[in-house]
Amino acid sequence: MHTLMSAEVLVGESGRTVKLAGSDTLAGSCASLLETFRNLVNIIGVSEADASAMLSANPARIVGLDHIGWLKVGCRADAIVLSNTYKLQYTVIGGRLVFTA
């Protein structure tokens, strides 16, 4: 059991959903950003570019972080490289390669 905004919540049996304790009311998701990207592109039909912005630049902009979420001069160089089937191949944080599949 966990607390979310003062409400007791439980991770669902699938491990992908969060429900209010004692009910079937959906309270959130346990999906990773990569899983969310795949769902946006493969299920919803969002373009890769739009899905990337939805999960990086847009949230950063909303909370006023102008140094992350973008690949441009002056920004922190955080990025992932995916295969053509959207499997994680590389992770770069602050311009440094930190993961290779």
Secondary structure, DSSP 8 states (H G I E B T S, - for coil): -EEETTEEEEE-TTSSEEEETTS--EEEE---HHHHHHHIIIII---HHHHHHHHTHHHHHHTT-TTSS--STTS---EEEE-TT--EEEEEETTEEEEE-
